[in-house]
Structures are given as structure tokens and as C-alpha cells.
Amino acid sequence: MHADLVAINQIMSNPIAARPDATVDSLVNLMTQHHVGCVPIVDAQNHPMGIVTKLDLIECQPDGRRTAREIMMPLALGISPDTTVAKAASLMSSERFHHLLVIDDERTLLGVVSTMDITRWLAQQQ
């Protein structure tokens, strides 16, 4: 199937999210336990506030006192679940993002799509 015809909600992953007061150590544990490259940071209504990636954790020199709020990249970009795979890939390329958060009209976190998700989908098309 062509990437212009497939919605991102067909290939996105379920998010493993954390709250802004989560410690850096707990984020490291979440990423390693769930084998994910990012953790969306959400408020009490499950609205994304930002994202922490593996690179953020490497750069922050983890210690038990720092929190997600201190190291997260504020949410700059979210996509809707009906965004096409082609559009998501184009956005990732132009913005140099490896992860996009999928949100609904109420700004509720629905999923995460990574460059690896798109790569896997492309491999399955062959």
C-alpha cells in the first residue's frame, strides 16, 4: 500500500508516558524496560507537555534529582491520527525529529510514531 494512503494510526505505537515530576532515573528505567526511544511527558488530562528522548538522557548526565520537566523538549509538534505515513515521514525529515506524538482534537495523547515505525512499515511493503 502506498504511504499516501495509510494513516499513521495504523503504524503508531502505544505511548509509554510519564508525568513532569518523573525523575530522570525513572525515565531511563521506562525506556529500557519497554524498549522505546522516547517518553512523552503528559499532564493529568493526558495532554502532552513535551518529550524526553534517549539523546536527552545521554546529554543530561542522569542523576536522581533531575526531573522530566527540567530536561524535556517542550511539545512543538503533534500530528493527528489520520495524518498519512508519507506526511509524517516528510515532517520528520524536514524538522529532523525521530519521534512524533499522535494527538486527537482534544490534544489527548493517542500514540507515538518513530522513524523506526516507518522503517518497519516500509520493509513490510516489499
Secondary structure, DSSP 8 states (H G I E B T S, - for coil): --TTTSBGGGT-B----B-TT-BHHHHHHHHHHHT-SEEEEE-TTS-EEEEEEHHHHHHT---TT-BHHHH-EE---EE-TT-BHHHHHHHHHHHT-SEEEEE-TT--EEEEEEHHHHHHHHHHT-
